[in-house]
Amino acid sequence: MKIEKRKNGDVTILDLKGKILFGEGIEELRQSIDATIKGGDKQLVLNFAEVPYLDSTGLGEVVRSYTTLKKEGGTVKILNLSNKVKDLMTVTKLITVFEAFDDENEAVKSFQ
């Protein structure tokens, strides 16, 4: 798993690349999100464009990021879900918790 952090205006975007599975990618995701929060960034978009799959552990980490940032007064939104990831989030009903976007500019504008 590789994670690239970048900014689009006041919004921090984490470009996730690779599978997010138990033992693979979870720790990297947790560290990136924690560093983002510690850096004072409160508006976060997780870009799943290059995430072909995530399991329940990966999904749990995404939920943890949401609750952690919400406690700090921030928001996590998701971008570019693959069909497999979208199906998992739909089945677990988490798609109703997160704001999901297919266009980065729309995701960024939604914070205003």
Buried (B, 14 or more C-beta within 10 A) or exposed (E): BEBEBEEBEEBBBBBBBBBBBEEBBBEBBBEBBEEBBEEEBBBBBBBBEBBEEBBEBBBEBBBBBBEBBEEEEBBBBBBBBBEEBBEBBEEEEBBEBBBBBEEBEEBBEBBE
